[in-house]
Amino acid sequence: MYDVIAIGSSTIDAFVYTDRAESIVIKTINNEETFISYPLGSKLLINELDFFTGGGGTNASVCLARMGLNAAYIGKVGNDSNGTRILDELHKENVDFLGEISSLPMEKTGYSIILDSIEHNRTILSFRGANDTLNYSKLSKEKLKTNWFYLSTMIGKSFKTLEHITACANENKVRIIFNPNNYLCEKGARYLEKILKNTEILILNNEEASLLTGKNDSKVNILALKELGPEIVIITDGKKPINCIDYNNNHYVVYPLDIKVVETTGAGDSFSSTFLAGFIKTKDIEFSLKLAIVNSHSVLKYKGAKNKLLTYNDAVKILSDSKIRIEKNKIS
């Protein structure tokens, strides 16, 4: 019996930094967008190049294991060197692999290129590869014995697998935490209905919440999202306060600390999975929110989604010295 089985993507992340990249802002009458730009036709030197494993599913499962939980991972990798690297790391981190290795030579492991500007504004080029063809019928059902399923973003054929796992969870009274990204949220609440109505904890950022509700106000969003099925809803918003609503409509406003951010990849995954770990261990929402901030802040200070994930004891120790502030009130 596992504490948590995480389902989601796995990738190799290439972090590319060149001091020739710049951010530019393009304004229209109705909008303003920021882009990373490179000189056209130039051959640019790369100042820094790093390779780490990533993907929402592996990031969460490794985080949960470091938090001291019995964790497993379901996803799909290619039968290639990158897939082997991911599987080796999962084994090293004491995470059981319950997923699928592709039998198709042309189906490669997921790969991301993270482009960084001089202002440290990132753009990610994502190759999904084998991530999108996870087949529920290929999974060993007798191994899906767990107290929680942690669902992150899967698209294509793999999204249907998420829906099957949700149905399996409902039949076997397994609890669900759902951490979708904008790929899924932009498809709307109806598209995610089967998952949302069976979700106990929903964690997403303000942009993703707005895509699902059509609203921009965090307090309005947490109430609207709770009506879709989740019993706990948490909305993060970068450096701005985090909003949370619990089973009894208690509203928490959490104020992150002001830290120097080096790279944001994986911070959301560490926040969501650490919150779940804290909640499983203590059932204390305020403690779990603070613990999640501590671990996500650790990830934000370094490159790579897993390099500075904390153990449970280390996170608790840091938390004891931290000044994270939470305001709590009742809303209806």
C-alpha positions in Angstrom: 0.0 0.0 0.0 1.5 3.3 -1.1 0.8 6.6 0.7 0.7 8.4 -2.7 1.0 7.5 -6.3 1.8 10.4 -8.6 0.7 10.5 -12.2 2.2 12.9 -14.7 4.9 13.8 -17.1 8.6 13.0 -17.0 11.2 15.0 -18.9 14.9 15.8 -19.3 15.2 19.6 -18.7 18.0 21.5 -20.5 18.6 24.9 -18.9 20.2 27.2 -21.4 21.5 30.7 -20.5 23.2 33.2 -22.8 23.8 36.8 -22.0 22.7 37.7 -25.6 19.1 37.0 -24.8 16.9 39.9 -23.8 13.3 40.6 -22.8 11.2 42.8 -25.0 7.6 44.1 -24.4 5.2 44.4 -27.3 2.0 46.5 -26.7 -1.2 46.4 -28.6 -4.4 48.4 -28.0 -5.8 45.5 -25.8 -2.8 43.7 -24.6 0.8 43.7 -23.5 3.2 40.7 -23.8 6.8 40.1 -22.9 9.1 38.0 -25.2 12.6 36.7 -25.0 14.5 37.8 -28.1 17.7 36.7 -29.8 19.6 38.5 -32.7 18.4 36.9 -35.9 21.0 35.0 -38.0 23.6 35.1 -35.2 25.5 32.2 -33.6 25.3 32.8 -29.9 27.6 31.4 -27.2 25.9 29.6 -24.3 27.2 30.8 -21.0 25.6 28.1 -18.8 24.2 24.7 -19.8 22.7 22.2 -17.3 20.7 19.0 -17.6 18.3 17.8 -14.9 15.3 15.5 -14.8 11.8 17.2 -14.5 8.2 16.8 -15.3 5.2 17.2 -13.0 4.8 13.5 -12.1 8.5 12.8 -11.3 8.9 16.1 -9.5 6.0 15.4 -7.2 6.9 11.7 -6.5 10.5 12.5 -5.6 9.3 15.4 -3.3 6.8 13.1 -1.6 9.5 10.4 -1.1 11.9 13.0 0.4 9.1 14.0 2.7 9.2 10.5 4.1 6.2 9.0 2.3 5.9 5.7 0.5 5.6 7.0 -3.1 5.3 5.6 -6.6 5.1 7.2 -10.0 3.0 6.4 -13.1 4.0 7.9 -16.4 5.6 6.9 -19.7 9.2 7.2 -20.9 10.9 6.2 -24.1 13.1 3.2 -24.5 16.2 5.5 -24.7 19.0 6.9 -22.6 16.9 9.8 -21.3 14.2 7.3 -20.1 16.9 5.2 -18.4 18.3 8.3 -16.6 14.8 9.1 -15.3 14.1 5.6 -14.1 17.6 5.4 -12.4 16.9 8.6 -10.5 13.5 7.4 -9.4 15.1 4.2 -8.1 17.8 6.3 -6.3 15.0 8.4 -4.7 13.1 5.3 -3.5 10.2 5.9 -5.8 8.6 2.8 -7.4 8.0 3.1 -11.2 4.5 1.7 -12.1 4.3 3.2 -15.5 5.1 2.3 -19.1 8.2 2.1 -21.2 7.5 2.7 -24.8 8.0 -0.2 -27.2 8.2 2.2 -30.2 11.7 3.3 -31.3 10.4 6.7 -32.5 8.6 7.5 -29.3 11.1 9.4 -27.2 11.2 10.5 -23.6 9.9 14.0 -23.0 12.3 16.8 -23.3 12.2 20.5 -22.3 14.5 23.4 -23.1 14.4 26.2 -20.6 15.5 29.5 -22.1 16.6 32.2 -19.7 16.9 35.9 -20.3 19.2 38.3 -18.6 16.3 39.3 -16.4 15.7 35.6 -15.5 12.4 35.5 -17.3 12.1 32.0 -18.7 10.5 30.5 -21.8 10.1 26.7 -22.0 10.1 24.7 -25.2 8.4 21.4 -24.4 8.6 18.2 -26.4 5.9 15.9 -24.9 7.0 12.6 -26.6 6.0 9.5 -24.8 4.2 11.5 -22.1 1.1 11.8 -24.2 0.5 8.1 -24.9 0.2 6.5 -21.5 -2.2 3.6 -21.9 -4.4 2.7 -18.9 -4.8 -0.9 -20.1 -1.0 -1.4 -19.9 -1.0 -0.5 -16.2 -0.9 -3.2 -13.5 -4.2 -2.6 -11.7 -3.2 -4.8 -8.7 -0.3 -2.4 -7.9 -2.6 0.7 -7.8 -3.1 0.3 -4.0 -2.7 3.7 -2.4 -4.3 6.2 0.0 -3.9 9.1 -2.4 -3.5 9.8 -6.1 -1.6 12.9 -7.0 -2.8 13.9 -10.5 -0.8 16.4 -12.6 -1.2 17.5 -16.2 -1.4 14.8 -18.9 -2.8 15.5 -22.4 -3.7 13.4 -25.4 -4.3 9.7 -24.8 -2.7 10.1 -21.3 -5.6 12.4 -20.2 -8.0 9.5 -20.7 -5.7 7.5 -18.4 -6.1 10.2 -15.8 -9.9 9.9 -16.1 -9.7 6.1 -15.8 -7.5 6.5 -12.7 -10.0 9.0 -11.3 -12.8 6.4 -11.7 -10.6 3.8 -10.1 -10.0 6.1 -7.2 -13.8 6.8 -6.8 -14.6 3.1 -6.8 -11.9 2.3 -4.2 -12.4 5.4 -2.0 -8.9 6.7 -2.8 -8.4 10.4 -2.2 -7.3 12.7 -5.0 -5.1 15.8 -5.2 -5.2 17.6 -8.6 -2.5 20.0 -9.8 -3.4 21.0 -13.4 -1.5 23.5 -15.5 -2.7 25.9 -18.2 -2.7 23.2 -20.9 -5.7 21.6 -19.2 -7.3 24.7 -17.6 -7.7 26.5 -20.9 -9.9 23.6 -22.0 -12.4 24.6 -19.4 -14.2 23.2 -16.3 -16.5 21.0 -18.3 -13.5 19.2 -19.9 -12.1 18.5 -16.5 -15.5 17.7 -14.9 -14.9 14.0 -14.3 -11.7 14.7 -12.4 -12.8 17.9 -10.5 -15.9 16.4 -9.1 -13.8 13.6 -7.5 -11.0 15.8 -6.3 -10.5 16.5 -2.6 -7.6 19.0 -3.0 -7.2 21.3 -6.0 -4.0 23.4 -6.3 -3.3 25.7 -9.1 -2.0 29.2 -9.8 -4.1 32.4 -10.4 -3.8 32.2 -14.2 -5.0 28.6 -14.3 -7.8 29.4 -11.9 -9.0 32.3 -14.1 -9.0 30.1 -17.1 -11.4 27.7 -15.4 -13.7 30.3 -13.9 -13.4 33.3 -16.2 -12.8 35.5 -13.2 -9.6 37.3 -11.9 -10.4 37.7 -8.2 -8.8 35.0 -6.1 -11.5 35.1 -3.4 -14.2 34.7 -6.1 -12.2 32.0 -7.8 -11.7 29.7 -4.7 -15.4 29.7 -4.1 -16.3 29.1 -7.7 -13.7 26.2 -7.9 -15.0 24.7 -4.7 -18.5 24.5 -6.3 -17.0 22.2 -9.0 -16.2 19.5 -6.5 -12.9 20.0 -4.6 -13.1 20.4 -0.8 -9.9 22.3 -0.4 -8.8 24.8 -3.1 -5.4 26.6 -3.0 -4.5 29.3 -5.5 -0.9 30.5 -5.7 0.1 33.8 -7.4 3.8 34.1 -7.6 5.1 36.6 -5.0 1.6 37.6 -4.1 -0.4 36.1 -1.3 -1.7 32.5 -1.6 -5.4 32.0 -1.1 -6.9 28.8 0.4 -10.4 27.6 1.3 -10.9 24.4 3.4 -13.7 21.9 4.1 -15.5 24.3 6.4 -15.1 27.4 4.2 -12.3 28.8 6.3 -10.3 31.2 4.2 -6.5 31.4 4.6 -4.4 34.2 3.1 -0.7 33.2 3.2 2.1 35.7 2.6 5.3 34.2 1.0 8.6 35.6 2.1 10.6 37.9 -0.1 13.4 35.8 -1.6 15.8 36.0 -4.5 14.5 33.7 -7.3 17.0 32.0 -9.5 14.7 29.7 -11.5 11.0 28.9 -11.1 10.8 25.4 -12.8 9.4 22.8 -10.4 8.4 25.3 -7.7 4.7 24.7 -8.2 5.2 20.9 -8.1 7.2 21.1 -4.8 4.5 23.4 -3.3 1.6 21.0 -4.1 3.3 17.8 -3.1 4.8 19.2 0.1 1.3 20.5 1.1 0.0 17.0 0.6 2.8 15.5 2.6 2.3 17.9 5.5 -1.5 17.3 5.4 -1.1 13.5 5.4 1.3 13.7 8.4 -0.5 16.3 10.5 -4.0 17.1 9.0 -3.1 20.7 9.8 -3.8 23.0 6.9 -1.9 26.1 8.2 1.2 24.0 9.0 1.0 22.3 5.6 0.7 25.6 3.8 3.8 27.0 5.6 5.7 23.8 4.9 4.9 24.0 1.2 6.2 27.5 1.0 9.4 26.5 2.7 10.1 23.7 0.2 9.1 25.7 -2.8 11.3 28.6 -1.7 14.2 26.1 -1.5 13.5 25.1 -5.1 13.2 28.7 -6.3 16.7 29.5 -5.1 18.4 27.0 -7.5 18.2 25.6 -11.0 16.5 22.3 -11.5 13.2 21.1 -10.1 14.5 18.4 -7.7 18.0 19.6 -6.7 17.1 21.4 -3.5 14.0 19.5 -2.5 14.1 19.2 1.3 13.5 16.3 3.6 10.5 16.6 6.0 12.8 17.1 9.0 14.9 19.8 7.2 11.7 21.6 6.1 10.3 21.5 9.6 13.5 22.9 11.0 13.6 25.8 8.6 9.9 26.4 9.2 10.5 26.8 12.9 12.7 29.8 12.2 10.6 31.3 9.4 8.2 34.3 9.7 5.5 33.2 7.2 2.3 35.0 8.0 -1.2 33.5 7.6 -4.5 35.3 8.1 -7.6 33.2 8.7 -11.3 34.1 8.5 -14.6 32.5 7.6 -16.3 33.1 4.2 -19.6 32.0 2.7 
